[in-house]
Amino acid sequence: MLTKLVAAAVAIALLLAYLLPVVIKMKDAVLAGVLLIGIAFMVVDLVHSLRRPEE
């Protein structure tokens, strides 16, 4: 479980590090919304992954 949390935190940090400068430079609200939706999907996937039993 801890491994999944760390992996998810790293994935979100890498996504933000890659896309946030573009969003800030372009100052595009729609692109920022898409980024937030992507992060929300990542969090939902993490929650579902944590609730699934380990194999």
Gaussian input, Z-matrix of N, CA and C with variables (Angstrom, degrees):
# hf/3-21g

backbone

0 1
 N
 C     1     B1
 C     2     B2     1     A1
 N     3     B3     2     A2     1     D1
 C     4     B4     3     A3     2     D2
 C     5     B5     4     A4     3     D3
 N     6     B6     5     A5     4     D4
 C     7     B7     6     A6     5     D5
 C     8     B8     7     A7     6     D6
 N     9     B9     8     A8     7     D7
 C    10    B10     9     A9     8     D8
 C    11    B11    10    A10     9     D9
 N    12    B12    11    A11    10    D10
 C    13    B13    12    A12    11    D11
 C    14    B14    13    A13    12    D12
 N    15    B15    14    A14    13    D13
 C    16    B16    15    A15    14    D14
 C    17    B17    16    A16    15    D15
 N    18    B18    17    A17    16    D16
 C    19    B19    18    A18    17    D17
 C    20    B20    19    A19    18    D18
 N    21    B21    20    A20    19    D19
 C    22    B22    21    A21    20    D20
 C    23    B23    22    A22    21    D21
 N    24    B24    23    A23    22    D22
 C    25    B25    24    A24    23    D23
 C    26    B26    25    A25    24    D24
 N    27    B27    26    A26    25    D25
 C    28    B28    27    A27    26    D26
 C    29    B29    28    A28    27    D27
 N    30    B30    29    A29    28    D28
 C    31    B31    30    A30    29    D29
 C    32    B32    31    A31    30    D30
 N    33    B33    32    A32    31    D31
 C    34    B34    33    A33    32    D32
 C    35    B35    34    A34    33    D33
 N    36    B36    35    A35    34    D34
 C    37    B37    36    A36    35    D35
 C    38    B38    37    A37    36    D36
 N    39    B39    38    A38    37    D37
 C    40    B40    39    A39    38    D38
 C    41    B41    40    A40    39    D39
 N    42    B42    41    A41    40    D40
 C    43    B43    42    A42    41    D41
 C    44    B44    43    A43    42    D42
 N    45    B45    44    A44    43    D43
 C    46    B46    45    A45    44    D44
 C    47    B47    46    A46    45    D45
 N    48    B48    47    A47    46    D46
 C    49    B49    48    A48    47    D47
 C    50    B50    49    A49    48    D48
 N    51    B51    50    A50    49    D49
 C    52    B52    51    A51    50    D50
 C    53    B53    52    A52    51    D51
 N    54    B54    53    A53    52    D52
 C    55    B55    54    A54    53    D53
 C    56    B56    55    A55    54    D54
 N    57    B57    56    A56    55    D55
 C    58    B58    57    A57    56    D56
 C    59    B59    58    A58    57    D57
 N    60    B60    59    A59    58    D58
 C    61    B61    60    A60    59    D59
 C    62    B62    61    A61    60    D60
 N    63    B63    62    A62    61    D61
 C    64    B64    63    A63    62    D62
 C    65    B65    64    A64    63    D63
 N    66    B66    65    A65    64    D64
 C    67    B67    66    A66    65    D65
 C    68    B68    67    A67    66    D66
 N    69    B69    68    A68    67    D67
 C    70    B70    69    A69    68    D68
 C    71    B71    70    A70    69    D69
 N    72    B72    71    A71    70    D70
 C    73    B73    72    A72    71    D71
 C    74    B74    73    A73    72    D72
 N    75    B75    74    A74    73    D73
 C    76    B76    75    A75    74    D74
 C    77    B77    76    A76    75    D75
 N    78    B78    77    A77    76    D76
 C    79    B79    78    A78    77    D77
 C    80    B80    79    A79    78    D78
 N    81    B81    80    A80    79    D79
 C    82    B82    81    A81    80    D80
 C    83    B83    82    A82    81    D81
 N    84    B84    83    A83    82    D82
 C    85    B85    84    A84    83    D83
 C    86    B86    85    A85    84    D84
 N    87    B87    86    A86    85    D85
 C    88    B88    87    A87    86    D86
 C    89    B89    88    A88    87    D87
 N    90    B90    89    A89    88    D88
 C    91    B91    90    A90    89    D89
 C    92    B92    91    A91    90    D90
 N    93    B93    92    A92    91    D91
 C    94    B94    93    A93    92    D92
 C    95    B95    94    A94    93    D93
 N    96    B96    95    A95    94    D94
 C    97    B97    96    A96    95    D95
 C    98    B98    97    A97    96    D96
 N    99    B99    98    A98    97    D97
 C   100   B100    99    A99    98    D98
 C   101   B101   100   A100    99    D99
 N   102   B102   101   A101   100   D100
 C   103   B103   102   A102   101   D101
 C   104   B104   103   A103   102   D102
 N   105   B105   104   A104   103   D103
 C   106   B106   105   A105   104   D104
 C   107   B107   106   A106   105   D105
 N   108   B108   107   A107   106   D106
 C   109   B109   108   A108   107   D107
 C   110   B110   109   A109   108   D108
 N   111   B111   110   A110   109   D109
 C   112   B112   111   A111   110   D110
 C   113   B113   112   A112   111   D111
 N   114   B114   113   A113   112   D112
 C   115   B115   114   A114   113   D113
 C   116   B116   115   A115   114   D114
 N   117   B117   116   A116   115   D115
 C   118   B118   117   A117   116   D116
 C   119   B119   118   A118   117   D117
 N   120   B120   119   A119   118   D118
 C   121   B121   120   A120   119   D119
 C   122   B122   121   A121   120   D120
 N   123   B123   122   A122   121   D121
 C   124   B124   123   A123   122   D122
 C   125   B125   124   A124   123   D123
 N   126   B126   125   A125   124   D124
 C   127   B127   126   A126   125   D125
 C   128   B128   127   A127   126   D126
 N   129   B129   128   A128   127   D127
 C   130   B130   129   A129   128   D128
 C   131   B131   130   A130   129   D129
 N   132   B132   131   A131   130   D130
 C   133   B133   132   A132   131   D131
 C   134   B134   133   A133   132   D132
 N   135   B135   134   A134   133   D133
 C   136   B136   135   A135   134   D134
 C   137   B137   136   A136   135   D135
 N   138   B138   137   A137   136   D136
 C   139   B139   138   A138   137   D137
 C   140   B140   139   A139   138   D138
 N   141   B141   140   A140   139   D139
 C   142   B142   141   A141   140   D140
 C   143   B143   142   A142   141   D141
 N   144   B144   143   A143   142   D142
 C   145   B145   144   A144   143   D143
 C   146   B146   145   A145   144   D144
 N   147   B147   146   A146   145   D145
 C   148   B148   147   A147   146   D146
 C   149   B149   148   A148   147   D147
 N   150   B150   149   A149   148   D148
 C   151   B151   150   A150   149   D149
 C   152   B152   151   A151   150   D150
 N   153   B153   152   A152   151   D151
 C   154   B154   153   A153   152   D152
 C   155   B155   154   A154   153   D153
 N   156   B156   155   A155   154   D154
 C   157   B157   156   A156   155   D155
 C   158   B158   157   A157   156   D156
 N   159   B159   158   A158   157   D157
 C   160   B160   159   A159   158   D158
 C   161   B161   160   A160   159   D159
 N   162   B162   161   A161   160   D160
 C   163   B163   162   A162   161   D161
 C   164   B164   163   A163   162   D162

   B1=1.4450
   B2=1.5183
   B3=1.3132
   B4=1.4619
   B5=1.5231
   B6=1.3199
   B7=1.4602
   B8=1.5252
   B9=1.3228
   B10=1.4607
   B11=1.5271
   B12=1.3327
   B13=1.4633
   B14=1.5267
   B15=1.3106
   B16=1.4627
   B17=1.5245
   B18=1.3265
   B19=1.4636
   B20=1.5242
   B21=1.3262
   B22=1.4615
   B23=1.5253
   B24=1.3125
   B25=1.4616
   B26=1.5237
   B27=1.3077
   B28=1.4677
   B29=1.5289
   B30=1.3258
   B31=1.4649
   B32=1.5214
   B33=1.3107
   B34=1.4664
   B35=1.5195
   B36=1.3196
   B37=1.4613
   B38=1.5252
   B39=1.3286
   B40=1.4632
   B41=1.5270
   B42=1.3227
   B43=1.4626
   B44=1.5218
   B45=1.3244
   B46=1.4613
   B47=1.5195
   B48=1.3126
   B49=1.4657
   B50=1.5238
   B51=1.3185
   B52=1.4638
   B53=1.5289
   B54=1.3326
   B55=1.4614
   B56=1.5254
   B57=1.3123
   B58=1.4595
   B59=1.5254
   B60=1.3306
   B61=1.4654
   B62=1.5281
   B63=1.3172
   B64=1.4701
   B65=1.5247
   B66=1.3235
   B67=1.4603
   B68=1.5217
   B69=1.3156
   B70=1.4637
   B71=1.5243
   B72=1.3218
   B73=1.4577
   B74=1.5320
   B75=1.3264
   B76=1.4560
   B77=1.5289
   B78=1.3180
   B79=1.4652
   B80=1.5210
   B81=1.3176
   B82=1.4536
   B83=1.5241
   B84=1.3296
   B85=1.4618
   B86=1.5289
   B87=1.3179
   B88=1.4647
   B89=1.5289
   B90=1.3317
   B91=1.4613
   B92=1.5266
   B93=1.3245
   B94=1.4634
   B95=1.5291
   B96=1.3218
   B97=1.4597
   B98=1.5147
   B99=1.3320
   B100=1.4634
   B101=1.5298
   B102=1.3154
   B103=1.4671
   B104=1.5301
   B105=1.3174
   B106=1.4663
   B107=1.5241
   B108=1.3260
   B109=1.4585
   B110=1.5264
   B111=1.3267
   B112=1.4572
   B113=1.5155
   B114=1.3211
   B115=1.4682
   B116=1.5333
   B117=1.3292
   B118=1.4688
   B119=1.5272
   B120=1.3437
   B121=1.4663
   B122=1.5275
   B123=1.3210
   B124=1.4609
   B125=1.5268
   B126=1.3264
   B127=1.4614
   B128=1.5287
   B129=1.3280
   B130=1.4701
   B131=1.5264
   B132=1.3293
   B133=1.4616
   B134=1.5299
   B135=1.3160
   B136=1.4683
   B137=1.5223
   B138=1.3159
   B139=1.4670
   B140=1.5264
   B141=1.3267
   B142=1.4666
   B143=1.5310
   B144=1.3072
   B145=1.4582
   B146=1.5240
   B147=1.3093
   B148=1.4602
   B149=1.5269
   B150=1.3209
   B151=1.4683
   B152=1.5262
   B153=1.3384
   B154=1.4642
   B155=1.5228
   B156=1.3151
   B157=1.4740
   B158=1.5370
   B159=1.3101
   B160=1.4682
   B161=1.5198
   B162=1.3029
   B163=1.4726
   B164=1.5070
   A1=110.68
   A2=116.46
   A3=119.87
   A4=110.66
   A5=116.42
   A6=120.49
   A7=110.85
   A8=116.85
   A9=120.81
   A10=110.96
   A11=116.90
   A12=119.90
   A13=111.73
   A14=116.57
   A15=120.72
   A16=110.55
   A17=116.43
   A18=120.38
   A19=111.03
   A20=116.98
   A21=120.33
   A22=111.06
   A23=117.40
   A24=120.52
   A25=110.86
   A26=117.09
   A27=120.98
   A28=110.32
   A29=117.12
   A30=120.61
   A31=111.49
   A32=117.28
   A33=120.50
   A34=110.42
   A35=117.53
   A36=120.42
   A37=111.69
   A38=117.12
   A39=120.30
   A40=111.57
   A41=117.20
   A42=120.30
   A43=110.53
   A44=116.65
   A45=119.93
   A46=111.76
   A47=117.29
   A48=120.60
   A49=111.65
   A50=116.99
   A51=121.50
   A52=112.04
   A53=117.02
   A54=119.61
   A55=114.93
   A56=119.11
   A57=121.23
   A58=113.61
   A59=120.23
   A60=118.34
   A61=113.48
   A62=116.98
   A63=120.38
   A64=109.94
   A65=117.00
   A66=120.91
   A67=110.46
   A68=117.08
   A69=121.04
   A70=110.63
   A71=117.85
   A72=121.37
   A73=111.41
   A74=117.09
   A75=120.38
   A76=112.69
   A77=117.29
   A78=123.02
   A79=111.03
   A80=115.41
   A81=121.54
   A82=109.12
   A83=116.16
   A84=120.97
   A85=111.36
   A86=117.32
   A87=120.15
   A88=110.30
   A89=116.63
   A90=120.67
   A91=110.82
   A92=116.77
   A93=120.19
   A94=110.60
   A95=116.70
   A96=120.76
   A97=112.12
   A98=115.85
   A99=120.26
   A100=109.87
   A101=116.71
   A102=120.51
   A103=110.40
   A104=117.52
   A105=120.35
   A106=111.46
   A107=117.63
   A108=120.58
   A109=110.12
   A110=117.18
   A111=120.98
   A112=112.02
   A113=116.59
   A114=120.41
   A115=110.09
   A116=117.20
   A117=120.20
   A118=110.43
   A119=116.94
   A120=119.83
   A121=111.11
   A122=116.96
   A123=119.82
   A124=110.97
   A125=117.06
   A126=121.29
   A127=110.39
   A128=117.51
   A129=120.88
   A130=109.87
   A131=116.82
   A132=120.44
   A133=110.85
   A134=117.06
   A135=120.50
   A136=110.76
   A137=117.11
   A138=120.80
   A139=110.23
   A140=116.71
   A141=119.62
   A142=110.90
   A143=116.59
   A144=120.74
   A145=111.07
   A146=117.94
   A147=120.75
   A148=112.15
   A149=117.52
   A150=120.83
   A151=111.97
   A152=117.25
   A153=121.19
   A154=109.61
   A155=117.40
   A156=118.15
   A157=110.98
   A158=114.45
   A159=120.32
   A160=110.25
   A161=116.21
   A162=119.89
   A163=110.65
   D1=-43.01
   D2=179.57
   D3=-64.59
   D4=-35.78
   D5=178.60
   D6=-63.42
   D7=-41.26
   D8=178.85
   D9=-65.12
   D10=-40.09
   D11=178.86
   D12=-64.75
   D13=-42.89
   D14=179.25
   D15=-65.76
   D16=-42.77
   D17=178.56
   D18=-62.68
   D19=-40.26
   D20=178.84
   D21=-66.71
   D22=-41.10
   D23=178.55
   D24=-63.52
   D25=-41.14
   D26=177.72
   D27=-65.18
   D28=-42.07
   D29=-179.72
   D30=-63.33
   D31=-43.77
   D32=179.01
   D33=-66.36
   D34=-41.15
   D35=178.57
   D36=-63.20
   D37=-41.00
   D38=178.46
   D39=-67.08
   D40=-39.72
   D41=177.63
   D42=-62.54
   D43=-44.95
   D44=178.89
   D45=-65.35
   D46=-41.48
   D47=179.78
   D48=-63.68
   D49=-31.49
   D50=-178.13
   D51=-81.59
   D52=-41.70
   D53=-171.98
   D54=-100.35
   D55=-25.42
   D56=-176.30
   D57=-61.35
   D58=-41.42
   D59=176.94
   D60=-60.16
   D61=-36.09
   D62=178.27
   D63=-67.09
   D64=-42.85
   D65=179.79
   D66=-63.61
   D67=-42.39
   D68=-179.39
   D69=-66.91
   D70=-43.78
   D71=-177.67
   D72=-66.64
   D73=-40.68
   D74=-178.04
   D75=-81.37
   D76=-20.93
   D77=-178.88
   D78=51.83
   D79=47.22
   D80=-177.45
   D81=-106.89
   D82=117.23
   D83=-177.14
   D84=-67.91
   D85=-35.10
   D86=-179.43
   D87=-65.76
   D88=-42.72
   D89=178.13
   D90=-64.19
   D91=-39.01
   D92=176.44
   D93=-63.39
   D94=-38.25
   D95=177.20
   D96=-64.03
   D97=-41.72
   D98=177.95
   D99=-62.92
   D100=-40.31
   D101=178.25
   D102=-63.15
   D103=-43.33
   D104=179.06
   D105=-65.74
   D106=-38.16
   D107=176.87
   D108=-63.86
   D109=-40.80
   D110=177.84
   D111=-62.12
   D112=-41.89
   D113=177.90
   D114=-66.16
   D115=-38.86
   D116=178.08
   D117=-62.45
   D118=-41.58
   D119=177.10
   D120=-63.40
   D121=-37.50
   D122=178.24
   D123=-64.11
   D124=-41.14
   D125=-179.85
   D126=-67.63
   D127=-42.10
   D128=177.78
   D129=-61.36
   D130=-43.59
   D131=178.51
   D132=-62.73
   D133=-38.71
   D134=177.58
   D135=-62.88
   D136=-44.20
   D137=-179.74
   D138=-62.22
   D139=-44.43
   D140=178.13
   D141=-64.41
   D142=-37.26
   D143=179.74
   D144=-67.20
   D145=-37.37
   D146=179.90
   D147=-72.62
   D148=-28.63
   D149=-179.62
   D150=-79.41
   D151=-20.66
   D152=179.35
   D153=-73.20
   D154=140.51
   D155=177.64
   D156=-68.91
   D157=148.81
   D158=177.88
   D159=-67.79
   D160=145.27
   D161=179.77
   D162=-103.30

